[in-house]
Amino acid sequence: MTVVKDFVHEVAPVFDDRISVAGSISTEGVASNLSVDWGGIDAMTKEKVAERRKAGKITTFYVYGAPAHPNTLSYSPAVESRMLPWISAQRNLDGFLRWSYNSWTSDPFK
């Protein structure tokens, strides 16, 4: 990601503060808009979130096919959809991202 950030800075510095990443907390220094994976959510402390917010950066978290719970999968209890924004609020994050919401195979019923 550092290579990408350096390239963006070199060719279009106006976009330096527009890099968005859904991934590991290790990309915190690169992303202005960072959505941390569930496995790294505990490392994104309220202090780090406040520091990022003060710098004008956005911090959210995301789920995808994992973890099994909480999630918004077909077998997820409905209350989990309600819990996800609550988790975001409890951790003082800026929101929640459902990664790959519209990622469909050519034959989703196969």
N, CA, C and O atoms as a GROMACS GRO file, in nm:
protein
  440
    1MET      N    1   0.081  -0.119   0.000
    1MET     CA    2   0.000   0.000   0.000
    1MET      C    3   0.086   0.126   0.000
    1MET      O    4   0.045   0.229  -0.055
    2THR      N    5   0.203   0.119   0.060
    2THR     CA    6   0.291   0.235   0.062
    2THR      C    7   0.333   0.272  -0.080
    2THR      O    8   0.343   0.390  -0.114
    3VAL      N    9   0.356   0.170  -0.163
    3VAL     CA   10   0.392   0.194  -0.303
    3VAL      C   11   0.279   0.267  -0.374
    3VAL      O   12   0.303   0.362  -0.448
    4VAL      N   13   0.157   0.224  -0.350
    4VAL     CA   14   0.041   0.288  -0.412
    4VAL      C   15   0.028   0.432  -0.364
    4VAL      O   16   0.008   0.523  -0.444
    5LYS      N   17   0.041   0.453  -0.233
    5LYS     CA   18   0.030   0.588  -0.178
    5LYS      C   19   0.138   0.679  -0.238
    5LYS      O   20   0.109   0.793  -0.274
    6ASP      N   21   0.261   0.630  -0.248
    6ASP     CA   22   0.370   0.709  -0.306
    6ASP      C   23   0.341   0.742  -0.452
    6ASP      O   24   0.368   0.854  -0.497
    7PHE      N   25   0.287   0.645  -0.526
    7PHE     CA   26   0.254   0.667  -0.667
    7PHE      C   27   0.145   0.773  -0.680
    7PHE      O   28   0.156   0.865  -0.762
    8VAL      N   29   0.040   0.760  -0.601
    8VAL     CA   30  -0.069   0.858  -0.605
    8VAL      C   31  -0.015   0.997  -0.573
    8VAL      O   32  -0.051   1.095  -0.639
    9HIS      N   33   0.069   1.005  -0.473
    9HIS     CA   34   0.127   1.134  -0.435
    9HIS      C   35   0.210   1.193  -0.549
    9HIS      O   36   0.209   1.314  -0.572
   10GLU      N   37   0.280   1.108  -0.619
   10GLU     CA   38   0.365   1.154  -0.730
   10GLU      C   39   0.285   1.204  -0.849
   10GLU      O   40   0.316   1.308  -0.906
   11VAL      N   41   0.182   1.130  -0.887
   11VAL     CA   42   0.110   1.164  -1.010
   11VAL      C   43  -0.015   1.249  -0.988
   11VAL      O   44  -0.058   1.321  -1.078
   12ALA      N   45  -0.074   1.242  -0.869
   12ALA     CA   46  -0.197   1.318  -0.843
   12ALA      C   47  -0.208   1.350  -0.694
   12ALA      O   48  -0.293   1.294  -0.626
   13PRO      N   49  -0.123   1.438  -0.644
   13PRO     CA   50  -0.122   1.465  -0.499
   13PRO      C   51  -0.254   1.515  -0.443
   13PRO      O   52  -0.277   1.508  -0.322
   14VAL      N   53  -0.341   1.566  -0.529
   14VAL     CA   54  -0.472   1.611  -0.483
   14VAL      C   55  -0.553   1.494  -0.423
   14VAL      O   56  -0.646   1.517  -0.346
   15PHE      N   57  -0.518   1.371  -0.459
   15PHE     CA   58  -0.588   1.253  -0.410
   15PHE      C   59  -0.522   1.190  -0.287
   15PHE      O   60  -0.567   1.084  -0.242
   16ASP      N   61  -0.418   1.251  -0.233
   16ASP     CA   62  -0.350   1.196  -0.115
   16ASP      C   63  -0.445   1.162  -0.001
   16ASP      O   64  -0.428   1.059   0.065
   17ASP      N   65  -0.543   1.246   0.022
   17ASP     CA   66  -0.634   1.225   0.134
   17ASP      C   67  -0.762   1.151   0.095
   17ASP      O   68  -0.861   1.156   0.168
   18ARG      N   69  -0.759   1.083  -0.019
   18ARG     CA   70  -0.879   1.012  -0.065
   18ARG      C   71  -0.859   0.862  -0.080
   18ARG      O   72  -0.941   0.794  -0.141
   19ILE      N   73  -0.752   0.810  -0.024
   19ILE     CA   74  -0.727   0.666  -0.035
   19ILE      C   75  -0.813   0.592   0.067
   19ILE      O   76  -0.807   0.619   0.187
   20SER      N   77  -0.892   0.499   0.017
   20SER     CA   78  -0.981   0.418   0.102
   20SER      C   79  -0.933   0.274   0.100
   20SER      O   80  -0.898   0.220  -0.005
   21VAL      N   81  -0.932   0.212   0.217
   21VAL     CA   82  -0.888   0.074   0.228
   21VAL      C   83  -0.983  -0.003   0.318
   21VAL      O   84  -1.021   0.045   0.424
   22ALA      N   85  -1.022  -0.122   0.273
   22ALA     CA   86  -1.093  -0.217   0.358
   22ALA      C   87  -0.995  -0.329   0.382
   22ALA      O   88  -0.966  -0.407   0.290
   23GLY      N   89  -0.943  -0.338   0.502
   23GLY     CA   90  -0.841  -0.440   0.529
   23GLY      C   91  -0.783  -0.429   0.667
   23GLY      O   92  -0.848  -0.389   0.763
   24SER      N   93  -0.660  -0.466   0.674
   24SER     CA   94  -0.588  -0.476   0.800
   24SER      C   95  -0.559  -0.339   0.861
   24SER      O   96  -0.545  -0.240   0.791
   25ILE      N   97  -0.550  -0.337   0.991
   25ILE     CA   98  -0.515  -0.214   1.063
   25ILE      C   99  -0.374  -0.169   1.027
   25ILE      O  100  -0.338  -0.054   1.051
   26SER      N  101  -0.294  -0.258   0.970
   26SER     CA  102  -0.158  -0.221   0.930
   26SER      C  103  -0.158  -0.116   0.820
   26SER      O  104  -0.054  -0.054   0.795
   27THR      N  105  -0.270  -0.094   0.755
   27THR     CA  106  -0.279   0.008   0.650
   27THR      C  107  -0.328   0.143   0.705
   27THR      O  108  -0.360   0.234   0.629
   28GLU      N  109  -0.334   0.154   0.836
   28GLU     CA  110  -0.385   0.274   0.901
   28GLU      C  111  -0.314   0.401   0.854
   28GLU      O  112  -0.378   0.504   0.833
   29GLY      N  113  -0.185   0.395   0.838
   29GLY     CA  114  -0.109   0.513   0.797
   29GLY      C  115  -0.130   0.553   0.653
   29GLY      O  116  -0.094   0.664   0.614
   30VAL      N  117  -0.184   0.465   0.572
   30VAL     CA  118  -0.203   0.490   0.430
   30VAL      C  119  -0.343   0.543   0.400
   30VAL      O  120  -0.360   0.630   0.314
   31ALA      N  121  -0.441   0.491   0.469
   31ALA     CA  122  -0.581   0.517   0.433
   31ALA      C  123  -0.641   0.636   0.506
   31ALA      O  124  -0.633   0.646   0.629
   32SER      N  125  -0.701   0.725   0.429
   32SER     CA  126  -0.780   0.832   0.490
   32SER      C  127  -0.915   0.778   0.534
   32SER      O  128  -0.971   0.821   0.635
   33ASN      N  129  -0.965   0.682   0.457
   33ASN     CA  130  -1.090   0.615   0.489
   33ASN      C  131  -1.056   0.468   0.510
   33ASN      O  132  -1.035   0.395   0.414
   34LEU      N  133  -1.051   0.425   0.635
   34LEU     CA  134  -1.010   0.289   0.667
   34LEU      C  135  -1.124   0.211   0.728
   34LEU      O  136  -1.187   0.256   0.825
   35SER      N  137  -1.151   0.095   0.671
   35SER     CA  138  -1.248   0.002   0.728
   35SER      C  139  -1.170  -0.121   0.772
   35SER      O  140  -1.119  -0.197   0.689
   36VAL      N  141  -1.162  -0.140   0.903
   36VAL     CA  142  -1.083  -0.251   0.957
   36VAL      C  143  -1.161  -0.380   0.957
   36VAL      O  144  -1.282  -0.381   0.980
   37ASP      N  145  -1.091  -0.489   0.931
   37ASP     CA  146  -1.155  -0.620   0.932
   37ASP      C  147  -1.189  -0.659   1.076
   37ASP      O  148  -1.132  -0.605   1.171
   38TRP      N  149  -1.281  -0.752   1.091
   38TRP     CA  150  -1.327  -0.793   1.222
   38TRP      C  151  -1.211  -0.843   1.309
   38TRP      O  152  -1.209  -0.819   1.430
   39GLY      N  153  -1.117  -0.911   1.249
   39GLY     CA  154  -1.003  -0.964   1.325
   39GLY      C  155  -0.915  -0.855   1.384
   39GLY      O  156  -0.843  -0.880   1.482
   40GLY      N  157  -0.918  -0.737   1.329
   40GLY     CA  158  -0.834  -0.628   1.378
   40GLY      C  159  -0.910  -0.520   1.452
   40GLY      O  160  -0.853  -0.418   1.489
   41ILE      N  161  -1.038  -0.542   1.474
   41ILE     CA  162  -1.119  -0.436   1.534
   41ILE      C  163  -1.074  -0.400   1.676
   41ILE      O  164  -1.082  -0.284   1.716
   42ASP      N  165  -1.026  -0.497   1.752
   42ASP     CA  166  -0.982  -0.468   1.888
   42ASP      C  167  -0.857  -0.381   1.891
   42ASP      O  168  -0.836  -0.307   1.987
   43ALA      N  169  -0.775  -0.389   1.787
   43ALA     CA  170  -0.654  -0.307   1.781
   43ALA      C  171  -0.686  -0.162   1.747
   43ALA      O  172  -0.605  -0.073   1.771
   44MET      N  173  -0.804  -0.138   1.692
   44MET     CA  174  -0.845  -0.001   1.660
   44MET      C  175  -0.913   0.056   1.785
   44MET      O  176  -1.035   0.051   1.799
   45THR      N  177  -0.832   0.109   1.872
   45THR     CA  178  -0.881   0.161   2.000
   45THR      C  179  -0.957   0.292   1.980
   45THR      O  180  -0.947   0.356   1.875
   46LYS      N  181  -1.034   0.329   2.080
   46LYS     CA  182  -1.109   0.455   2.074
   46LYS      C  183  -1.013   0.573   2.061
   46LYS      O  184  -1.045   0.673   1.998
   47GLU      N  185  -0.894   0.560   2.121
   47GLU     CA  186  -0.794   0.666   2.112
   47GLU      C  187  -0.744   0.682   1.968
   47GLU      O  188  -0.728   0.793   1.918
   48LYS      N  189  -0.718   0.568   1.902
   48LYS     CA  190  -0.674   0.573   1.761
   48LYS      C  191  -0.782   0.632   1.672
   48LYS      O  192  -0.754   0.710   1.582
   49VAL      N  193  -0.907   0.593   1.698
   49VAL     CA  194  -1.019   0.645   1.620
   49VAL      C  195  -1.028   0.797   1.639
   49VAL      O  196  -1.045   0.870   1.542
   50ALA      N  197  -1.016   0.843   1.764
   50ALA     CA  198  -1.024   0.987   1.792
   50ALA      C  199  -0.909   1.062   1.723
   50ALA      O  200  -0.929   1.171   1.670
   51GLU      N  201  -0.792   1.002   1.724
   51GLU     CA  202  -0.676   1.063   1.657
   51GLU      C  203  -0.699   1.073   1.507
   51GLU      O  204  -0.669   1.176   1.446
   52ARG      N  205  -0.751   0.968   1.449
   52ARG     CA  206  -0.780   0.969   1.306
   52ARG      C  207  -0.889   1.072   1.274
   52ARG      O  208  -0.877   1.146   1.176
   53ARG      N  209  -0.993   1.076   1.356
   53ARG     CA  210  -1.102   1.172   1.332
   53ARG      C  211  -1.050   1.315   1.340
   53ARG      O  212  -1.088   1.400   1.259
   54LYS      N  213  -0.964   1.342   1.437
   54LYS     CA  214  -0.907   1.476   1.453
   54LYS      C  215  -0.827   1.515   1.329
   54LYS      O  216  -0.819   1.633   1.294
   55ALA      N  217  -0.767   1.416   1.263
   55ALA     CA  218  -0.691   1.440   1.140
   55ALA      C  219  -0.781   1.441   1.016
   55ALA      O  220  -0.732   1.451   0.904
   56GLY      N  221  -0.913   1.432   1.037
   56GLY     CA  222  -1.007   1.435   0.925
   56GLY      C  223  -1.022   1.302   0.854
   56GLY      O  224  -1.068   1.298   0.739
   57LYS      N  225  -0.985   1.193   0.920
   57LYS     CA  226  -0.992   1.060   0.860
   57LYS      C  227  -1.115   0.985   0.910
   57LYS      O  228  -1.165   1.010   1.019
   58ILE      N  229  -1.163   0.892   0.828
   58ILE     CA  230  -1.281   0.811   0.858
   58ILE      C  231  -1.236   0.671   0.897
   58ILE      O  232  -1.145   0.614   0.836
   59THR      N  233  -1.301   0.616   0.999
   59THR     CA  234  -1.268   0.481   1.045
   59THR      C  235  -1.395   0.402   1.067
   59THR      O  236  -1.482   0.443   1.144
   60THR      N  237  -1.407   0.289   1.000
   60THR     CA  238  -1.522   0.200   1.014
   60THR      C  239  -1.469   0.057   1.034
   60THR      O  240  -1.348   0.036   1.042
   61PHE      N  241  -1.559  -0.039   1.041
   61PHE     CA  242  -1.518  -0.180   1.039
   61PHE      C  243  -1.608  -0.253   0.941
   61PHE      O  244  -1.714  -0.204   0.902
   62TYR      N  245  -1.563  -0.373   0.902
   62TYR     CA  246  -1.642  -0.448   0.805
   62TYR      C  247  -1.644  -0.596   0.838
   62TYR      O  248  -1.558  -0.647   0.909
   63VAL      N  249  -1.744  -0.662   0.784
   63VAL     CA  250  -1.752  -0.808   0.784
   63VAL      C  251  -1.774  -0.851   0.639
   63VAL      O  252  -1.814  -0.770   0.555
   64TYR      N  253  -1.749  -0.975   0.613
   64TYR     CA  254  -1.768  -1.032   0.479
   64TYR      C  255  -1.819  -1.173   0.501
   64TYR      O  256  -1.919  -1.188   0.572
   65GLY      N  257  -1.760  -1.276   0.447
   65GLY     CA  258  -1.802  -1.414   0.472
   65GLY      C  259  -1.761  -1.460   0.612
   65GLY      O  260  -1.803  -1.567   0.657
   66ALA      N  261  -1.682  -1.381   0.679
   66ALA     CA  262  -1.636  -1.410   0.814
   66ALA      C  263  -1.642  -1.280   0.894
   66ALA      O  264  -1.630  -1.173   0.834
   67PRO      N  265  -1.659  -1.286   1.020
   67PRO     CA  266  -1.682  -1.403   1.102
   67PRO      C  267  -1.823  -1.457   1.080
   67PRO      O  268  -1.908  -1.393   1.018
   68ALA      N  269  -1.846  -1.575   1.130
   68ALA     CA  270  -1.980  -1.632   1.116
   68ALA      C  271  -2.082  -1.548   1.193
   68ALA      O  272  -2.196  -1.533   1.150
   69HIS      N  273  -2.039  -1.494   1.306
   69HIS     CA  274  -2.126  -1.410   1.390
   69HIS      C  275  -2.043  -1.300   1.453
   69HIS      O  276  -1.935  -1.330   1.504
   70PRO      N  277  -2.086  -1.177   1.453
   70PRO     CA  278  -2.206  -1.123   1.392
   70PRO      C  279  -2.186  -1.103   1.243
   70PRO      O  280  -2.074  -1.080   1.197
   71ASN      N  281  -2.294  -1.112   1.167
   71ASN     CA  282  -2.286  -1.096   1.023
   71ASN      C  283  -2.426  -1.074   0.968
   71ASN      O  284  -2.524  -1.065   1.042
   72THR      N  285  -2.433  -1.065   0.836
   72THR     CA  286  -2.563  -1.047   0.768
   72THR      C  287  -2.583  -1.157   0.664
   72THR      O  288  -2.636  -1.132   0.556
   73LEU      N  289  -2.540  -1.275   0.698
   73LEU     CA  290  -2.552  -1.388   0.605
   73LEU      C  291  -2.692  -1.448   0.613
   73LEU      O  292  -2.769  -1.414   0.703
   74SER      N  293  -2.725  -1.536   0.521
   74SER     CA  294  -2.861  -1.591   0.518
   74SER      C  295  -2.895  -1.667   0.646
   74SER      O  296  -3.013  -1.674   0.682
   75TYR      N  297  -2.797  -1.723   0.714
   75TYR     CA  298  -2.824  -1.795   0.838
   75TYR      C  299  -2.804  -1.709   0.963
   75TYR      O  300  -2.821  -1.759   1.075
   76SER      N  301  -2.771  -1.581   0.946
   76SER     CA  302  -2.750  -1.493   1.061
   76SER      C  303  -2.883  -1.457   1.126
   76SER      O  304  -2.979  -1.423   1.057
   77PRO      N  305  -2.889  -1.465   1.258
   77PRO     CA  306  -3.011  -1.417   1.325
   77PRO      C  307  -3.031  -1.269   1.292
   77PRO      O  308  -2.934  -1.193   1.284
   78ALA      N  309  -3.154  -1.228   1.273
   78ALA     CA  310  -3.184  -1.090   1.233
   78ALA      C  311  -3.124  -0.986   1.329
   78ALA      O  312  -3.087  -0.877   1.286
   79VAL      N  313  -3.115  -1.019   1.456
   79VAL     CA  314  -3.063  -0.923   1.553
   79VAL      C  315  -2.918  -0.884   1.522
   79VAL      O  316  -2.874  -0.776   1.561
   80GLU      N  317  -2.845  -0.970   1.453
   80GLU     CA  318  -2.706  -0.937   1.420
   80GLU      C  319  -2.697  -0.817   1.326
   80GLU      O  320  -2.603  -0.738   1.336
   81SER      N  321  -2.793  -0.802   1.236
   81SER     CA  322  -2.796  -0.684   1.150
   81SER      C  323  -2.814  -0.558   1.232
   81SER      O  324  -2.761  -0.453   1.197
   82ARG      N  325  -2.887  -0.568   1.340
   82ARG     CA  326  -2.907  -0.455   1.429
   82ARG      C  327  -2.782  -0.430   1.514
   82ARG      O  328  -2.750  -0.316   1.546
   83MET      N  329  -2.712  -0.537   1.550
   83MET     CA  330  -2.593  -0.525   1.635
   83MET      C  331  -2.476  -0.454   1.567
   83MET      O  332  -2.400  -0.384   1.633
   84LEU      N  333  -2.462  -0.473   1.437
   84LEU     CA  334  -2.344  -0.420   1.369
   84LEU      C  335  -2.329  -0.268   1.383
   84LEU      O  336  -2.219  -0.223   1.416
   85PRO      N  337  -2.433  -0.188   1.361
   85PRO     CA  338  -2.415  -0.044   1.386
   85PRO      C  339  -2.397  -0.012   1.534
   85PRO      O  340  -2.331   0.085   1.568
   86TRP      N  341  -2.455  -0.093   1.622
   86TRP     CA  342  -2.435  -0.071   1.766
   86TRP      C  343  -2.288  -0.094   1.802
   86TRP      O  344  -2.231  -0.019   1.882
   87ILE      N  345  -2.228  -0.197   1.744
   87ILE     CA  346  -2.086  -0.225   1.768
   87ILE      C  347  -2.003  -0.105   1.722
   87ILE      O  348  -1.910  -0.062   1.790
   88SER      N  349  -2.038  -0.053   1.606
   88SER     CA  350  -1.968   0.064   1.553
   88SER      C  351  -1.981   0.183   1.649
   88SER      O  352  -1.882   0.250   1.677
   89ALA      N  353  -2.100   0.208   1.698
   89ALA     CA  354  -2.122   0.320   1.790
   89ALA      C  355  -2.050   0.296   1.922
   89ALA      O  356  -1.990   0.389   1.978
   90GLN      N  357  -2.054   0.174   1.973
   90GLN     CA  358  -1.989   0.143   2.100
   90GLN      C  359  -1.838   0.166   2.093
   90GLN      O  360  -1.776   0.204   2.192
   91ARG      N  361  -1.780   0.144   1.977
   91ARG     CA  362  -1.635   0.161   1.958
   91ARG      C  363  -1.600   0.300   1.905
   91ARG      O  364  -1.484   0.329   1.875
   92ASN      N  365  -1.702   0.386   1.895
   92ASN     CA  366  -1.684   0.525   1.851
   92ASN      C  367  -1.634   0.533   1.706
   92ASN      O  368  -1.567   0.629   1.669
   93LEU      N  369  -1.668   0.433   1.625
   93LEU     CA  370  -1.630   0.433   1.484
   93LEU      C  371  -1.727   0.519   1.404
   93LEU      O  372  -1.831   0.559   1.455
   94ASP      N  373  -1.691   0.547   1.281
   94ASP     CA  374  -1.775   0.631   1.196
   94ASP      C  375  -1.882   0.554   1.121
   94ASP      O  376  -1.969   0.615   1.058
   95GLY      N  377  -1.878   0.422   1.128
   95GLY     CA  378  -1.980   0.346   1.057
   95GLY      C  379  -1.940   0.202   1.037
   95GLY      O  380  -1.849   0.150   1.102
   96PHE      N  381  -2.010   0.138   0.944
   96PHE     CA  382  -1.995  -0.004   0.916
   96PHE      C  383  -1.998  -0.025   0.765
   96PHE      O  384  -2.071   0.043   0.694
   97LEU      N  385  -1.918  -0.118   0.717
   97LEU     CA  386  -1.913  -0.153   0.576
   97LEU      C  387  -1.944  -0.301   0.560
   97LEU      O  388  -1.880  -0.385   0.624
   98ARG      N  389  -2.039  -0.334   0.476
   98ARG     CA  390  -2.064  -0.475   0.443
   98ARG      C  391  -1.987  -0.502   0.316
   98ARG      O  392  -2.032  -0.466   0.207
   99TRP      N  393  -1.871  -0.564   0.329
   99TRP     CA  394  -1.783  -0.587   0.215
   99TRP      C  395  -1.846  -0.689   0.122
   99TRP      O  396  -1.901  -0.790   0.165
  100SER      N  397  -1.837  -0.661  -0.006
  100SER     CA  398  -1.883  -0.750  -0.111
  100SER      C  399  -2.034  -0.771  -0.108
  100SER      O  400  -2.084  -0.880  -0.138
  101TYR      N  401  -2.105  -0.668  -0.073
  101TYR     CA  402  -2.252  -0.675  -0.068
  101TYR      C  403  -2.310  -0.716  -0.202
  101TYR      O  404  -2.408  -0.791  -0.207
  102ASN      N  405  -2.252  -0.666  -0.309
  102ASN     CA  406  -2.308  -0.693  -0.441
  102ASN      C  407  -2.217  -0.778  -0.528
  102ASN      O  408  -2.220  -0.767  -0.651
  103SER      N  409  -2.137  -0.862  -0.467
  103SER     CA  410  -2.046  -0.948  -0.542
  103SER      C  411  -2.116  -1.081  -0.571
  103SER      O  412  -2.126  -1.168  -0.484
  104TRP      N  413  -2.164  -1.096  -0.692
  104TRP     CA  414  -2.238  -1.215  -0.730
  104TRP      C  415  -2.160  -1.292  -0.836
  104TRP      O  416  -2.094  -1.234  -0.921
  105THR      N  417  -2.170  -1.423  -0.830
  105THR     CA  418  -2.114  -1.505  -0.938
  105THR      C  419  -2.208  -1.500  -1.057
  105THR      O  420  -2.319  -1.448  -1.046
  106SER      N  421  -2.165  -1.554  -1.169
  106SER     CA  422  -2.252  -1.553  -1.287
  106SER      C  423  -2.376  -1.641  -1.267
  106SER      O  424  -2.478  -1.620  -1.332
  107ASP      N  425  -2.367  -1.739  -1.176
  107ASP     CA  426  -2.481  -1.825  -1.147
  107ASP      C  427  -2.491  -1.844  -0.995
  107ASP      O  428  -2.441  -1.943  -0.942
  108PRO      N  429  -2.554  -1.751  -0.926
  108PRO     CA  430  -2.555  -1.755  -0.779
  108PRO      C  431  -2.630  -1.873  -0.718
  108PRO      O  432  -2.613  -1.902  -0.600
  109PHE      N  433  -2.711  -1.942  -0.797
  109PHE     CA  434  -2.784  -2.056  -0.743
  109PHE      C  435  -2.713  -2.189  -0.766
  109PHE      O  436  -2.762  -2.294  -0.725
  110LYS      N  437  -2.599  -2.183  -0.829
  110LYS     CA  438  -2.523  -2.305  -0.854
  110LYS      C  439  -2.427  -2.333  -0.740
  110LYS      O  440  -2.354  -2.432  -0.744
   0.00000   0.00000   0.00000
